[in-house]
Amino acid sequence: MLKNKSYIGISFVILVFGIYAVPKIVDRMQNNSVVQGDRLDKVSGSKAVDGKLVKVGPAPKFELTNQDNVKISNDFYKGKVYVLEFFFATCPSICPKMNANMVTLQNEFFGNPNFGIVSITIDPIHDTPAVLKEHAKLLGVKSSNWNFLTGDHDYIYNLSNKGFNIYVGENSKAKGGFEHSGLFALIDKNGNIRCRKDDYGNPILYYDGLEKKGIRDIQQDIQALLKE
């Protein structure tokens, strides 16, 4: 008799659970969210892109000489979305990867007149227009909107360190004699630096130009800005 009461109690609990839980499970299956609980829902709500990219501020103005010995300023890129990097042609460490990823971006948006790239050397004594022209050729540059820029040493270092706040420096102990980051700046058609947010809602400011994720993120955000 005691056993029967236990079975009846267990059956009642299962029935109540079924009435409460089954409709929710069915609903989640229909919405492809069967694996999400309340805690997971809160975590997965943090997204790198929330549909609107952050405006960091206006990009610093610049005027430098490109690989064809032509003066290029930020005015050249008015109405264009562009990506900007600081590098040097003889870099034995991160620059080849950065440049290769820029080629990937070039190829992804090739033929779109509203997309461009800016590569500014931090070794202007060596990287003359002729050197940069040969470097561009070796990379396979085919976009007329990709400029390799050189100019006055102090001007470039102020532009990087104080203007964009992307660190560059000379260091005889570093490979190639220079230190710099692998960051890419993304600038919109109106000359504003733009970026996505991280999982905590903070602006990332610049994109990782070395990792696949950084390149994938910036590709997505270039596409979004081209539509604005």
Secondary structure, DSSP 8 states (H G I E B T S, - for coil): -HHHHHHHHHHHHHHHHHHHHHHHHHHHHHTT-TT--HHHHHHHT--S--SS-EEEEE----EEE-TTS-EEEGGGGTT-EEEEEEE-TT-SSSHHHHHHHHHHHHHHTTT-TTEEEEEEES-TTT--HHHHHHHHHHHT---TTEEEEB--HHHHHHIIIIII---EEE-TTSGGGEEE--EEEEE-TTSEEEE-B-TTS-B--SEESSSHHHHHHHHHHHHHHHT-
